[in-house]
Amino acid sequence: MDWWTKTKEFLSEVRTEMRKVSFPTRDEVVGTTIIVLITSVIFGIYLFAADRIIVWAYQGIVKVFG
């Protein structure tokens, strides 16, 4: 029954640690979510543009040397 004692001790420690957790407010969650979405869109546009430029350059090189 040693596993039972360890399990009870573990769950007790989990409860103690959960009391120490500070959860973000709704405003903090909304703010950081907006920042993540804006950053994702900016990186998406940047990567799209970089991909288009690389494809354009590659096609130009193939036309010249191919």
C-alpha positions, 0 to 999 in steps of 0.5 A: 500500500506504499503507492497509496500513501505516495498518491495521497501525498502527491495529490496533497502537494498538487493542491498546495501548489495550485493555491500558489498559481496566479491565473491571468485576468480576462483583459490580460488574456485578450491582450496577449491573444491580440498580440499573438494574432497580429504577430502571426499575421505579420510573420505570415505576410513576411514569409509569403513575400519572402517565398514569392521573391525566392520563387521569382529569383529562382525562375529568373535564374533558371531562365538565364542559365537553363 
